[in-house]
Amino acid sequence: MPEYQLEIKQIVDYPRCRIYRQFIQTLIEDRSIRINGCSGLFYFVVLCSYANFRTSYRRIDGISYTVYPGEWVCRLSELAGWFRTRYNYQTIKILDLLQEHHHITYSRIGRGNVIKFRIQDWKKHNTVLDYNAPCQKDAGFFFFPISKVAELISIGKCSEMDMLLDMWMHTIYNDEQVHGSDIGPVVYMRNGTGSPLIGYFELARRWGLSKATVGRILKKLSNQNYLSVLSFPGRHGSVIYLNNYLSTMFQISDIMIDKDEVAMSLNIKISVPYGAETESEAAITEEQIYVSEKDISVSKTRFCRIIGKVVQILSAGGLACCDCSNSIYKLSPLSHDCKEAFREYRLTIVCGEIELYHFELRLCPISKI
């Protein structure tokens, strides 16, 4: 009988993003995230989360309305609650904005107290079902086109909620075209470089905000555990990973992100300075390290620091026995390029008499200016 292996991915080439209705309901209820702003991304996503996949009927104030795929009918007060608007004219103004940009069409029924809206191009991106049945609004998912995101965030300044949704829809996981996506779900704005590194200036220009505002909001979302921002020195920029993305999208356990592992994946040099050691790195002693050939360029003390950092990264990735006090770390030189002045080693982690893991390690000196 053939065996199959399930591989979970969120790839760049897919033109749509799957969005779960329950996730949108969570955002609607989270009052700590502000939605004030001119961009209509959040409002449009909310309307999409209520749109039907099949024909159904809804009774309001004794009148039965037929709701077709891509449509929904509701009271104006319900819509105001989703949009968090205090007055009806503010809710209508949002609908007018979305209709003006050809994202929806809507009509007011029953002296204006009932709203019936239709999502433009709904059938193009979501499957329409022929049979009639009620459509749940707090379960299941719908597909949202990535092209719509760029259109909506260009309308005006983005709110905190718009920023979060923009990053959520541009998150990539386990795609070979994007560096660092194998480590965790990383935000990649599809700029064709394959690198998720991005600066606050680029984000500020994308969202119509200042750099200071972008930094403040990202820090706020990080403190609320929506995302993790890893900043690197110089002009490298930052990398943004989304928390709880895998559990929401794929119902699997989320992954802990290690900054040094991300740096290695993006080929950002990690310096190993002299001086005090951290607790995790100090656990590696010189007696645990064996070098098959004498290497005068790297001392055993420095190897303790290097192996300690490697073990810290591997342990964060869930590899067992890497930081065990009984483990032995054997280093075998593979090559030495005199021109590039780097050294490559084969690292073997041994526990007892069993060789657990094999890795290749490259050391490259960095000159100080």
N, C-alpha and C positions, 0 to 999 in steps of 0.2 A: 504494500500500500504506500503510495507516494506521501512524503512528508512536506509540509508547507511551513514557511516562516513568515510571520506578519511583520512588516517593516513600516513604521509610522513616519510620515513625512508631511511637511507643509512646504511646497516648492514654489519657486519664483515664477515659473512659467504658467502656473494655474491662474487664470484671469479673475477668479472670484474667491471670496473668503466666506467660509461657513461661520455663521453667527447663531448662537443658541439663544432662544427667547428668554430662558431663565437668566442668562447673563445680563441681558438688557434690563430685565426686571430688577436685578440687583443694582445696576447703575442708577435706575430711576429712583430707587429707595435710598441710595447713598447721598444724603444731603450735604456731606462734607465736600463733595466735588462740585465746583461752581459751573453753571451753564450759561452765564451771561456772556454775550458776544454776538457778533453778526454772522458767524458761520453757521450753516444749517445742518451740519453733518449729524449731530446727535438727534435733532428733531426728525430728520428724514429716516434715520435708522429706527427710531421709535415707531414711526408710522409703518415701516416695513415689517416690524415685528408683530404688528396686529393684522397685517394683510392676510387674506384667505388664500389657501391653495385650491379650494374647491367651493362650489356654490353652497351657500347656507342661508339661513333665515334668522333675523333677529327682531324681537318685538320690543318696541320702546313706546311708552305711554299709550299702550293699547293698539298701536299700529305695527304691522308686520312688514319688514323691509327685506327684499331679496339682495343678498350680497354675493357678488360674483368673484372669481379668482382675481387676486390683486387689489381687492377693495375691502373696505370695512366701514361700518356705520356706528356712530357713538354719540353720546351727548357732548355738548360743548364743554360742560363742566368736567367730564372725564378727560377730555383732551387737555384742558388747562392743568389738571392734576399731573398728567404725564410730562407736560412741558414746564411745570412749576411756574406758571404765570398767574398773577393776581387778578387781572382784569381780562374780560372777553376780547377786547380790542387788541390786546397783545397776542393772544392766541391766533386771532384772525390775521394779524400782521405777519406772523410766521408762516401761516398757510399761503398767504399771498406771495411771500418771498419765494417759497418752494414752487408755487405754480408759475410765477414769473420766469423762473429758470427752467421750466419744463420738466420738473421732477415729479410733480403730481398734478392732478386736477381734483377739484372739490366743489361741493355745492352745499348750501345751507337749507335745511328743511325744517318745517314746523316752527315758523316765525323765527328762524335762526338759532334755535336751541339744539338742533340735531345736525351733525356734520357727517356727510358721506364723501369719502375720498377714494381715489384710485391711484395706484403707483404706476407711473409710466414705464413701459418696457418690462413689466413684471414677468410676462410669459417668456421673454427672451432669456432670463437668467434663472427662473424657477419653474419647476415642472407643474403644470396645471392638471389636476385630477378631474375626471369626467363625472364621477358620482357625487351626489349631494350628501353632505354630512357636516355636523358642527366641527369647527376648527379651534383647537385649544390655543390659548394665547400665552401660556406659561410653560409650554413644553415643546420639544422639537426644535428645528433650526430652519434658517432660510439662507440663501446665497446672496451675497452683496458684491457687485462688480467693483474691482479696484479702481477702474477709470472714474467711477462716480465720486470716489474719495477726493481726488485731485480737483474735480469741479466744485465740490461743496466747500472745501477748505479755502478755496480762492475767492469765495464770495465776500469775506471780511475777516476780521480778527477772530482767531479761534478761542473758544473757551477751554477751560481745563478738561471738560468732558470730551470736547472735539479732539484735543491733543491725545487723550488716552485712546480714543477709538481709532484715530489715525495710526498710532503706533501698533495697536492691536491688529489692525487689518494689514499692516505691513510687516508682520512677524513671520519669520522663516525658521523652519526646524528641520534639521537633518537633510539639507540639500547641498550637494557637492559644489554647486556654483557659488555658495556664500560661505566665506571663511567664518569659523566660529559657530556655525549653526548646528554642528554635530555635538557641541557641548551643551546647548540648551536653546530655547526659543529666543532668537535674537531679532531686533528691529532692523530691517533693511529697507531703505526707501527706493529700491529698484533703480539705482543710478547707473547700472551697467558695470560697476567696478568690481563687484563681488566682495567688497569689503564693507562691513557694517559700521566702520569707524565714521563718526559724524561729529561736526563741531556745533557749538551753540549758535554760532552765527548763521549756519545753514538752516538750523531748526527755526531760528527767529525769523528768517526771511520766508520760510515755508508757512509759518503760522501767523505771520503778520504782527509779531510781537517784538519786544526788545530782548537782548541777550540776558539781561538781569531778570526779566520776568520769566523767561524760559527756564533759567537755572533755578529760580525759586519754586516754580511749579513742579519741575522734575524732582526736586528735593522733597516737596510735599507728597507727591505720589509714591516716592520711595519710602518715606516714613510710614505711609499707609499700606505698605507691602504690595502695591500694585506692580512695581517694577524695581529693577536694580540697575543703577548707573555706575559703570566702571570707567573712570577717567584716567587717561595716561598722559605723561608729561610731554612737553614740547608741543608740536603741531599735530600729534597723532589724533587727538580728539577723544571722543567717548564712545563706549559701546553700551547699548541698552538691552537688557534681558527682561522679559516679562515674567513675573511671578504668577503662579497658579494657572498658567496657560495650558500646560499639558493636562492637568486634572480637569479643566473646563472643556477643552477641545477633544481630548482623547480618552478621558476617564482613566488616566494612569498617574502614577506618583510623579510629583514635580522633582526637578533636579537642582541640587545645590551648585551654584556657580562659583568657581575659584578664579580670582583675578589673574594669577600667574599662569594658570592653564590657558586662559583666554589670550594672554599676551604671547604665549608660545604658539598658539594656533594662528595668530595674526602676524607672527614673525616680528614681534616687538621685543627688543633685547631686554633681558632681565639681568640687572646687575646684582652680584652677590658681594656686598661690602664686608670689610673687616669690622670687627667689633662684637658687640653683644649678640647673643643668639636668642631666638624665641624659644618658648618651652617645647614646641613640637620639633624644632630643629635640633635642640640640645639633646634629645633622646637618642640620637645616633652618635655612637662612640667610635673612636679610631679602631678599637678591637673588632668591630663589626664589619670593617671595610678591608677588602683584599684587592690589591692591584697586582695583576699577573706579571707585569714588567715594571721596572723602576722608571718612574716618571718624575723628573726633577722640575718640570714646569708647574706642576700642581701639587701642593703639599697635602698631607693627610688631613690637616686641620681644615683646609679649604674644601676638601672632599666631603668632610662631615657636614659643612654648611650646604654644599650642593646637593648631596644625597638627602639631607634633611628637608630641603625645599621640594625635591622630587617626591619624597615619601608623603609630605603634607598634601601635595596635589593628588597623588594616587589614592590616598585615604579618603580625601573629599569626594573622589569619584566612586567610592564604594568598594575598592579592591581590598580584600581581606588580607590580614597578616603582614601588610606592608610596613606598619609601624610597630611591629612586635619586637620586644627587646631580645628575642631569641633569633631573629632573622639575621642573615649574613648577606652582605652586598658585595658581589664580585664584579670588578671592572677589568675589562680586556680591551686594550687600545685597538681600534679598527684601522684608522688612517690618520695621517698628519699632513695637512696641506700647508707647506711652508709659505706659499704666496698669500693665502688667506689667513694664516696664523691661527687656525682653529684646530681642535682635537675632537675626534669622535671615539666613543667608547661603547662597548656592549655591556649593559648592566644586567646582571642576573641576580634575582632575589631568591635566596635559598632559606628554607625553614627545615631544620633537621638535616636530612639527606635528600629532600625533595626540592627540585628546582621549580619554583612557583611561577615566576614571570621572567620574560626577557624584553629588554628595551634597548633602544639606541639613544645615546646621549651625546649632544654636541656642545662643546664649550668654546666660546669665542671671546677673547679679551676685548675690552672697550677702553680706548685711550681717553684719558682725562684732559680736558682743555683748560 
